[in-house]
């Protein structure tokens, strides 16, 4: 039990399965075998990195090390929140165990760093369902960027095509580069996605869709991964050049 999870168990939002905290901005979904437990902190749904490690069947220290290794990339997606657990200390040295609270997109990105095994695919599906459940029950839809998942499924196919052609570039690099492509096209700096204006949200959503469709169509037409990336870059930059009035108003 952590300080972050402290809440008044006597109050419960009717019909939502979400318990409300009287002294905290944090809520926690009731856990069932079918649904991953999530927390809602400062109006953004997040998943505990310890939960992800448990679902993957690995030690949390391994998952946490991966988070630290790709901290900069995760910060580009959303603000990365670290916490210290109360109670039992498991990482040695007398220090409280550290963990991360990951946004939906950060958790999904983290899973792209793992091989796409049946277990990982299943966990991706459960994450999508869990975050959708929160969005349906708590009014935080402003923190969700549509087409993000579809984009990165397309990027996975792009990486597979590259590897089939002999590329040794790790799949995670393709995902990182695609996030940077979208950010660059719409003029976002690292870490700005968690504080988007309405105009920027529209632009990022459209850019995600354009890049995903460009990759899909290019690969389906038989283009190699280099050509698919260049076509996605061309299309999203063309969109951004025409969307400058929208972005200038942000």
N, C-alpha and C positions, 0 to 999 in steps of 0.2 A: 504494500500500500504506500503510495507516495503522497507528498503534500499536494501535488497537482490533482490527485484523485479524491481529496477530502470533500465531502458533500453532505448535505442533509438528506438522509434516506427517507424522511417522512414526507417530502414533497415530491410530486411527480407530475409532469405535464400530461394531462389527460389525453389518451389515445396515441401518444407518440412513442412510448417506451423510452423516454429520455428523462432522467432525473435532473432536477434543477438544483444548482448550488446557491445557497443563500449568501455565502461570504466569498464567492469566487465567480469569475466569469466562465468557469469551466464546467461542462456537463459531460456525462459519460453514458453511452448507450448500454442498456442491459445486455449482457452477453448471452447468446444462445449458440448451440453448435453450428447453426446455419448462418450466423451473422458475426462478422468480426467486430470486436469492441472498438469504438472510436471515441475520441474526446473532441469537444468543441471549445476552442480557446480563442477568445477575442473574435468571435463570430467566424472562425475558420475551422473546419473539421480537420482533424489530424489523427494519425495512427502512431501508436507507440512502437519504437524500433524493436523493443523486446517481444512484442506481439508478432511482428514480421519474422523475427528470428525463430520463434517457437513454431510458427506455421511452416517455415522452411525446413525445420528439423536441424538447425545449426545452433552453435553457441552464440549468444548475443555479442560476445566480444569480437567475433568474426564479422558480424553484421555491422557493429559499431566502427570497427576498423575500416570497413569499406566506406561507410559514411564519411569518416574523416579523410580518407584518401580522395574522395570526390566532393569534398566540402564546397569548393569553389563552384563546381558545376551545379550542385544542389542549391547554392545561394543564388545562382542566376535564375532559377525557377521561382523560388519563394524564399522569404526569410527563414533561415534554419534555426529551430529552437532546441536548445539543449537543456536538460534537467538533471538534477541529482536525486537519486532514489533515497528515501528514508529507510531505516531498518537495516536488514542484513546487507553486509558489504561483500561483494563477490569478486571484485577485480583486484584484490590484493592491496598491500601498501597502506591499509587502514583508511582508504578513501572510499566515499560512497560511490556506488555504481552510477555511472553517467549513461544517459540514454537520450534519444532524440525523438521529438514529436514531428512527424513528417506530414506535409500536406498531401493531397491526393496525387498531384503531379509528381511530387518528389518521390513518393512511395512507388509509383508506377515506373519512374526513371530508375530507381534503385533495382527494381526487378529486371529491368533490361540488362543489368550488369551480370545477371545469372543466365545460365543456359536455359533455353526454353523447354524445360522438362514438363511432364504432365503435372507435377506438383506446382511448378511456377505458373503454368497456365491457369490451373485451378485457383491459385491464390490471386492472380490478376482479376479473375472473374469475381471472386468474393470481395475484393477491394472495390471494384466498380459497383457491385450491389450495395455494399455497406455505405459508401459515400453517397450513392443515389438515395438511399434510405434517409440519410441525414438531410440531404437537400429537400426531400419531400416533407420531412417532419419539422425542420428548422429553417427559417428564412435566411439562408446564407448563399443563395444561388449566385450572388454577385461575386463570390470568390471562386467560381468555376469557369474555366475557359473551354467552351465547346470545341470539339474536333481534336483536342489534344491527344486522346487515346488513339483515334483513327490515324492521326499523323504518325505516331510512333509505331503503330503496327505496320504502316507503310514503310517506315524507315527500317524496320526489321527485315522486310522483304528486300529492300535495297541492299542491306548488308549481306543477306543471303546470296543475292545475285553477285555481289562483289567477291565473296568468298568462293563461289562456284567458278569465278573467272580467275582465281588464283591470288586474290588480295589477302594479305595477312593482317590488315587493319582490324583491331578488335571492334565488335559491334557497338560497344559503348561510345566509341569515338564518332560513329555515324550519328548517334542520338544527340551527343553534345554539339556537333557541328550544325545539325538541323535546328536546334534551339537557338544557336547563335545566328543562323541565317535569318530566322524569323525576327529575332530581336533587332538585328541590324537593319532589316528591311523597313521596320516600322519605327526605328529610331530609339529603341530602348537600351539603356545601359544595364550592366549586370545588377541583379537584385531588385529591379524595378517592377517586376510582374506582380508583386504582392500589393502594390499601391497604384493600380491603373485607374486613370480617369475613364468615364464611360466611352469617350471617343477612342481611347487607346484599346479598350476591351474589344470594341467593334473591329478595330484594325487587326489586332492579334488573332481574333477568332477567324476573320476572313483570310488572313495570311496562313493560318494553320490549314484551313480548308483548301486553299489554292495549292500549297506545297504538297499536301497529301494526294490531291487529284492529279497533279502533274507527275508525281512519282508513279502512281498507279497506272496512268495512261501510257507513260513512257515505257515502263517495264512490260506492260501487256502488248505493246507494239513491237517488242523485241529489242529495245534499246539497251545498251550496257549501262552499268551503274554510273559511270562518268557522265554519259549523255543525259541520264535521268536526273542527276543532281543539277547539271547545268541548265536543263529545261525548267526544273523547279525554281532555281535561282532567277532565271530570266523572267518567269511568270510572276513571282512574288515581288520582284523589283519593279516590274511594269505596273503591278497593282499599286505599290507604294507611291510611285511617281504620280499616279492619278488620285491618290487619297491624301495628298498633302494638305488640302483645305481642312479635311477632317482632323488630321494629326496636328495641324497648326492651331486648331481650336482647343486642343487638349490642355 
